[in-house]
Amino acid sequence: KNQVEQSPQSLIILEGKNCTLQCNYTVSPFSNLRWYKQDTGRGPVSLTIMTFSENTKSNGRYTATLDADTKQSSLHITASQLSDSASYICVVSDRGSTLGRLYFGRGTQLTVWP
Amino acid sequence: EADIYQTPRYLVIGTGKKITLECSQTMGHDKMYWYQQDPGMELHLIHYSYGVNSTEKGDLSSESTVSRIRTEHFPLTLESARPSHTSQYLCASSESMRGTSSKWTGELFFGEGSRLTVL
């Protein structure tokens, strides 16, 4: 069964600290993996998109890694800011059709305290 | 920044009322989607469209209906709202793959969401 599991479910860190969010998936065949940031009451916004051949991709203070062999991805946030408080959603796409069916994780709720 | 808009952002209505959630995008995307999201849960696809006059039901059964008369517009309608319809509804769009472009990612662009509460 194609699934996307994220951990931890929630995380609280102090401003300025680093953190790493995890995403494990069983989706096959694999097309790409995306990380989205969703602020409370808003729509998700894309942070990174990674394909099979990409191991690391950065977007400012966000760095995503992908290990296609172990089917794991991580999102590392450096020097956290209060505005990083949000839900981070991992989304995996398969290659089953031109639509590329999407499988969503439940997200990790990150809270950054001052 | 994504150019996809949803209205209303918040709606509180009584049981039995008919409601329409509006979604418009100005990016010329062929593909559009409606997702339902409850707190702490993953997004569930309830409807999608590949283009004008094309609509399909998603993975999650929904009593809502959609239409796609124009490329930029993808409204969702509930003929008779019930408390079980209370949820966050997210509209999204993505571009279609053109030829064999290696740059196509199928990225979803989301609207801000419509929070529906049925009393």
Interface residues (C-beta under 8 A of the other chain):
Chain A: V4 Q9 S31 N32 R34 G41 R42 G43 P44 V45 S46 I49 I89 V91 S93 T98 L99 G100 L102 F104 G105 R106 G107 Q109
Chain B: A2 Q6 K31 G40 M41 E42 L43 H44 L45 Y48 Y50 L90 A92 M97 T105 G106 E107 L108 F109 F110 G111 E112 G113 R115
